[in-house]
Amino acid sequence: MSVAVIIFGLGIILLFGVLAKFIFEKTGMPDVLSLVIIGILLSVTHSVRLASIKEFAPIFTSLTLAIILFDGALILNIKSLIKDAPMGVLITIVNFVVSVSIISVILMFYGFDIATSLFIGFALGGVSSSFAIPVLMGMHARKDSFSLLTIESSLTDILCIVFAISTLEFMGSGASLSSVTMRLISLFGISSVIGIGAGIIWLVLMNKFDVGNKKIDTLAVLLIVYSTTEFLGGNGALASLFFGLTLKNTYIMSLKFRSDSFYDEITFIIKTFFFVYIGIMIRYDLFSIIVGTIISVALMISRGALPQIFGLNKIERRDVGSIFGRGIAAAALAQVAVEAGVSSSIENIIYIVIIETILLSSVKIAMARKKKVSYPKIAG
């Protein structure tokens, strides 16, 4: 395949991504589903060569995890979360623990070992910010609902990746619990030291030398931090998280990283290609469909029940209970598992749950809209 054809294809996929976003804004059909369908069509028509794509999968997955965690960290003001948003943090923790528990129990019932069950549970344990935030904007959710779900989806993207990667380390080591624990401590230690250290150094340099495009420069430093951490035996994704948290929480944001759409646009590009890639790679088998469907329905039921215990008002319960689609973090973790040599059934189950939870959540959102609740538009 010539370079010109590849570049042409990439351009077409990006245009499809823009079109999928437009369709979502007009009809409410999630752009993620449109992108997956495009990938499936490319696969069944043999428009792409799987062998060629798989060569670049590790690079693409690593970049995706780094951007997700860095972008998520820039949303999180730790002091504000503790002081002003305890309900959002409580909902996040409870929903995450309940979701992981439900998924793990279902998988163990179907014969998966505890470690594999926990890995899939952690990967699918949280609502996806790439799904939740655009949906909230599209349905003009109340400010309090928007705040709760933004906190939850941003935090759970991070929780999913951190806990799933830790579990994968345990699965891959084959060593005793004590040695695995020491490995995890070492992993987090190296990653945190490099991420925090790089963040502090970069803040000093940005203050001292006011030149260049700080957002692009910061993205370049992020990639260097990721690769350096991996080279030194840490985890690049975790280092990206600590790097972003350092920038966000130790610096008065005169740079205002989130004040424009730069990182949102980067995330959009990655999301577009990644979900098309999922559509190309997904393979259906009856076992994965059955297990994935049971998990998806169980998540929907638990999601509808849990808001009742938090003392939320009727509209908040409806919003929180309707939005539970999984997304890009889970998909990236499925690829990490494949690259680590874990059973391919894990990948299939995760992909099926992503697609089905997005479908089920979309149906519940449409039903909520039909009740004609007036949603004040989000300021800004």
C-alpha positions in Angstrom: 0.0 0.0 0.0 1.5 3.4 -1.1 2.2 6.3 1.3 -0.3 8.4 -0.6 -3.1 5.8 -0.1 -2.4 5.6 3.6 -2.4 9.4 4.0 -5.6 9.6 2.0 -7.2 7.0 4.3 -6.2 8.8 7.4 -7.7 12.0 6.1 -11.0 10.2 5.2 -11.1 8.7 8.8 -10.7 12.1 10.4 -13.5 13.5 8.2 -15.7 10.6 9.3 -14.8 11.5 12.9 -16.0 15.0 12.3 -19.2 13.7 10.6 -19.8 11.3 13.5 -19.6 14.2 15.9 -22.0 16.2 13.8 -24.5 13.2 13.7 -24.2 12.9 17.5 -25.0 16.6 18.0 -28.0 16.4 15.7 -29.5 13.0 16.5 -28.0 11.9 19.8 -26.3 8.8 18.3 -23.0 8.5 20.1 -20.0 9.3 17.7 -18.2 6.3 19.3 -20.7 3.9 17.7 -20.4 5.5 14.3 -16.6 5.2 14.5 -16.8 1.5 15.5 -19.2 0.8 12.6 -16.8 2.5 10.2 -14.0 0.2 11.5 -16.2 -2.9 11.1 -17.0 -1.9 7.5 -13.3 -1.4 6.7 -12.6 -4.9 8.2 -15.4 -6.8 6.4 -14.5 -5.1 3.0 -10.8 -6.0 3.5 -9.9 -2.3 3.0 -7.1 -2.6 5.5 -4.4 -5.1 6.2 -4.5 -6.2 9.8 -0.9 -7.2 10.0 0.2 -3.6 9.1 -2.1 -2.1 11.7 -1.0 -4.5 14.4 2.6 -3.3 13.9 1.6 0.2 15.1 -0.8 -0.9 17.8 1.6 -0.8 20.8 2.7 2.8 19.9 -0.9 3.9 19.4 -2.0 2.3 22.7 0.8 3.9 24.7 0.1 7.3 23.2 -3.6 6.9 24.0 -3.0 6.0 27.7 -0.5 8.9 28.1 -2.9 11.4 26.7 -5.9 10.1 28.6 -4.2 10.3 32.0 -2.5 13.6 31.3 -5.7 15.2 30.0 -7.6 13.7 33.0 -5.1 15.0 35.5 -5.4 18.6 34.1 -9.1 18.5 35.0 -8.5 17.5 38.6 -7.8 20.1 41.2 -7.2 17.9 44.2 -7.8 20.6 46.8 -11.1 21.6 45.1 -12.2 17.9 45.0 -11.6 17.5 48.7 -13.2 20.8 49.7 -16.0 21.4 47.2 -17.0 18.1 45.5 -17.2 15.3 48.2 -20.4 14.0 46.7 -18.8 13.6 43.3 -15.9 11.7 44.8 -18.2 9.5 46.9 -20.3 8.6 43.9 -17.1 7.8 41.9 -15.7 5.5 44.5 -19.0 3.7 45.3 -19.9 3.2 41.6 -16.3 2.0 40.7 -16.2 -0.5 43.6 -19.7 -1.8 42.8 -19.0 -2.1 39.1 -15.7 -3.9 39.6 -17.3 -6.3 42.1 -20.2 -7.1 39.7 -18.0 -7.7 36.7 -15.5 -9.8 38.6 -18.2 -12.0 40.2 -19.8 -12.6 36.8 -16.5 -13.5 35.2 -15.4 -15.9 38.0 -18.8 -17.6 37.6 -17.9 -18.2 34.0 -14.6 -19.7 34.9 -12.1 -16.9 34.8 -9.4 -16.7 37.5 -9.5 -14.0 40.2 -6.6 -11.9 38.6 -8.1 -11.9 35.1 -11.6 -11.2 36.5 -10.2 -8.2 38.4 -8.3 -6.9 35.4 -11.4 -6.9 33.3 -13.4 -5.5 36.2 -10.9 -2.6 36.7 -10.8 -2.0 32.9 -14.6 -1.7 32.7 -15.1 -0.3 36.2 -15.7 3.4 35.2 -17.9 5.6 33.1 -15.9 6.9 30.1 -15.3 10.7 30.0 -15.0 10.4 26.2 -18.7 9.3 26.2 -20.1 11.1 29.3 -18.9 14.7 28.8 -20.1 15.1 25.1 -23.4 13.5 26.0 -23.9 15.8 29.0 -23.1 18.8 26.8 -25.6 17.6 24.1 -28.5 17.0 26.6 -27.9 20.4 28.3 -27.6 18.7 31.7 -28.1 20.6 34.8 -24.9 22.2 36.2 -25.0 19.9 39.3 -25.4 16.7 37.2 -22.7 17.9 34.9 -20.3 18.5 37.8 -21.0 15.1 39.4 -20.6 13.1 36.1 -17.6 15.1 35.0 -15.8 14.4 38.3 -16.8 10.7 38.1 -15.8 10.0 34.5 -12.5 11.9 34.8 -11.6 10.1 38.1 -12.7 6.7 37.0 -10.6 6.9 33.7 -7.6 7.3 36.0 -8.8 4.6 38.5 -9.4 2.1 35.7 -6.0 2.5 34.2 -4.0 2.6 37.4 -5.7 -0.5 39.0 -5.8 -2.5 35.7 -2.1 -1.9 35.0 -1.3 -2.9 38.6 -3.3 -6.1 38.2 -1.6 -6.8 34.9 1.8 -6.5 36.6 0.6 -9.2 39.1 -0.7 -11.5 36.3 2.5 -11.2 34.3 5.0 -11.8 37.0 4.1 -15.3 38.2 5.9 -14.5 41.4 4.8 -14.5 45.0 2.5 -11.8 46.4 5.3 -10.1 48.4 7.6 -9.8 45.3 4.7 -8.5 43.2 3.9 -6.0 45.9 7.5 -4.8 45.9 7.4 -4.6 42.1 4.3 -2.4 42.2 5.8 -0.2 44.9 8.9 0.2 42.7 6.7 0.8 39.6 4.7 3.6 41.3 7.9 4.9 42.9 9.8 5.3 39.7 6.8 6.7 37.8 5.8 9.2 40.5 9.4 10.5 41.0 9.9 11.0 37.3 6.4 12.4 36.7 6.5 14.8 39.6 10.1 15.7 39.1 9.6 16.4 35.4 6.5 18.5 36.2 8.4 20.7 38.7 11.4 21.2 36.3 9.1 22.0 33.4 7.2 24.6 35.5 10.5 26.3 36.4 11.6 26.3 32.8 8.3 27.7 31.6 8.4 30.5 34.1 12.0 31.3 33.3 11.8 31.1 29.5 8.7 32.6 28.1 9.1 31.4 24.5 7.6 28.9 22.2 4.1 27.4 22.1 3.7 26.1 25.7 1.0 23.7 24.9 2.9 22.0 22.1 6.1 22.1 24.2 4.3 20.5 27.1 3.0 17.7 24.8 6.5 17.1 23.6 7.8 16.9 27.2 4.9 14.5 28.1 6.1 12.1 25.4 9.7 12.4 26.7 8.5 11.7 30.2 6.6 8.6 29.1 9.4 7.1 27.1 12.1 7.9 29.8 10.0 6.3 32.5 9.5 3.1 30.4 13.2 3.0 29.7 14.0 3.3 33.5 11.6 0.4 34.4 8.6 2.5 35.5 5.2 2.9 33.8 4.9 5.7 31.3 1.1 6.0 31.7 1.4 6.5 35.5 4.3 9.0 35.0 2.0 10.9 32.6 -0.7 11.1 35.3 1.8 12.4 37.9 3.2 14.9 35.4 -0.3 16.3 34.7 -1.2 16.4 38.4 1.9 18.3 39.2 1.2 20.9 36.5 -2.4 21.3 37.6 -1.9 21.3 41.4 1.4 23.1 42.1 1.0 26.0 39.7 -1.3 29.0 39.5 -2.7 28.4 36.1 -1.6 31.5 34.2 -1.0 29.1 31.3 -4.7 27.8 31.6 -4.1 24.5 30.0 -7.8 23.8 29.7 -8.7 27.3 28.5 -8.8 26.4 24.9 -9.5 23.3 22.8 -5.9 22.2 22.2 -5.9 19.1 24.3 -9.5 18.4 23.5 -8.6 18.4 19.8 -5.7 16.0 20.4 -8.0 13.7 22.4 -10.6 13.9 19.6 -8.0 12.8 17.0 -6.9 9.9 19.1 -10.4 8.9 19.9 -11.4 8.9 16.2 -8.6 6.6 15.1 -8.8 4.4 18.2 -12.5 3.5 17.9 -12.1 2.9 14.1 -9.2 0.6 15.1 -11.5 -1.2 17.5 -14.1 -1.7 14.8 -11.4 -3.2 12.6 -10.0 -5.5 15.3 -13.2 -6.7 17.0 -14.1 -10.4 16.5 -17.4 -11.8 17.7 -17.7 -15.2 19.4 -20.8 -16.5 21.2 -19.1 -16.9 24.6 -17.9 -13.3 24.6 -21.2 -12.0 23.4 -23.1 -13.8 26.2 -20.7 -12.8 28.9 -20.4 -9.2 27.6 -24.2 -8.9 27.4 -24.7 -10.1 31.0 -22.1 -7.7 32.3 -23.6 -4.8 30.3 -27.2 -5.4 31.6 -25.9 -5.9 35.1 -24.0 -2.5 34.9 -27.2 -0.8 33.6 -29.3 -2.2 36.5 -26.8 -1.3 39.2 -26.3 2.1 37.7 -30.1 2.7 37.9 -30.2 1.6 41.5 -27.2 3.3 43.0 -28.2 6.9 42.7 -31.1 6.2 45.1 -28.7 5.9 48.0 -26.9 9.3 47.6 -29.8 11.6 48.3 -29.8 13.1 44.9 -32.8 15.0 43.5 -35.0 13.4 40.7 -33.2 15.0 37.8 -29.7 14.2 39.2 -30.8 10.5 39.7 -32.0 10.4 36.1 -28.8 11.9 34.7 -26.5 9.7 36.8 -28.5 6.6 36.2 -28.7 7.1 32.4 -25.0 7.7 31.7 -22.8 4.6 32.1 -21.1 4.0 28.7 -17.6 2.6 28.8 -15.0 3.9 26.3 -11.5 4.7 25.3 -9.7 3.9 28.6 -11.2 0.4 28.6 -10.4 -0.1 24.9 -6.8 0.9 25.4 -6.5 -1.4 28.4 -7.8 -4.3 26.2 -5.0 -3.6 23.8 -2.5 -3.5 26.7 -3.7 -7.0 27.7 -3.3 -8.3 24.2 0.2 -6.9 23.9 1.0 -8.6 27.3 -0.1 -12.0 25.8 -3.3 -12.4 27.8 -6.2 -14.4 26.3 -7.9 -12.7 23.3 -11.3 -13.4 25.0 -10.5 -10.6 27.3 -10.2 -8.2 24.4 -13.5 -9.4 22.9 -15.4 -9.1 26.1 -14.2 -5.6 26.8 -15.1 -4.4 23.3 -18.6 -5.9 23.5 -19.2 -4.3 26.9 -18.0 -0.9 25.5 -20.4 -1.1 22.6 -23.4 -2.5 24.5 -23.1 -0.1 27.5 -23.0 2.8 25.0 -26.1 1.4 23.2 -28.0 0.8 26.5 -27.0 4.2 27.9 -28.1 5.9 24.7 -31.5 4.3 25.0 -31.9 5.4 28.6 -30.8 8.9 27.7 -33.4 9.0 24.8 -36.1 7.8 27.2 -35.1 10.6 29.7 -35.3 13.1 26.9 -38.8 12.0 26.0 -40.0 12.8 29.5 -39.5 16.5 28.5 -37.5 17.5 31.5 -36.3 21.1 31.1 -32.5 21.1 31.3 -31.0 24.6 31.8 -28.1 25.0 29.4 -24.6 24.8 30.9 -22.9 28.1 31.4 -19.9 28.6 29.2 
